[in-house]
């Protein structure tokens, strides 16, 4: 029986006060074996406490490690999580709503990789707001993990668009050894730009309009882009446009989701505008990837350095959470909402 003094105290209201604090704490608790007590869970959100996707992260972490969690219930604002020993193997988890399968995956991927690997089959939302869509993971997150020594094979079995969800993904996670540091300080020449529109249970003409608008806007900016339409099976109708730029030593990826009543051209313009904003900086990677790479690079054997398109509250809060669990130095040079440089090394 663990005493209260053995639990690392994590205040969920710190920084941006969202679900990332919980997910990062779960990942690092599983990796280090260190139990934690979290208070004020998602205190900065309109509906605080554990929602369906956060609750599933807690339950999944408990399941793969044979651990324990006190007060793991919907709406809970405080929990005590004690990890056990992570078991490699195959796991199926269902969020039951349109909650993000991507965020659940990112919570479990590293612990499973270091335990020997396995397969994760997750159901819920695959294309939702405020979370990386599956195509972002495929184009951006997984390739960068591969570079530093974490191998995966991922498949979209069925798309799950907000608000109904119902999507399914399967990710095979290979056994991980030592993680290599990442050095990305000069992105080099632009190698190419791509536009991908993913569509489910809607007329293809909508996707065609999105691609036409995106490539037109890029041409106006003096940029050529290849484009593709990817029809997918899904539980509900939905459409998402993804634009990506690849450089000699860097990459960026931005997406925008269709909504009822929003013109296809408006959706395309949102994604392109974000990419063009990135191109105005000298950053090597987009602000989302820089945030997602903090945890794996905090486990690397040497110093990592990279430039990001934007220093966000999400990034700063994630770094602060990591420092609680690991003897690591994370330096973030830059002004909030502007480009910055990140250095990560063992303390």
Buried (B, 14 or more C-beta within 10 A) or exposed (E): EEEEEEBBEBBBBBBBBBBBBBBBBBBBBBBBBBBBBBEBBBBBBEEBBBBBBBBBBBBBBBBBBEBBBEBBEEEBBBBBBBBBEBBBEEBEBBBBBBBBBBBBBBBBBBBBBBBBBBBBBBBBBBBBBEBBBBBBBBBBBBEBBEEBBBBBEBEBBBBBBBEBBBBBBBBBBBBBEEBBBBEBEEBEEEEEBBBBBBBBBBEEEBBBBBBBBBBBBBEEEEBEBEBEBBBBEBBBBBBBBBBBBBBEBBBBBBBBBBEEEEBBBEBBBBBBBBBBBBBEBEBBBBBBBBBBBBBBBBBBEBBBBBBBBBBBBBBBBBBBBBBBBBEBEBEBEBEEEEBBBBBBBEE
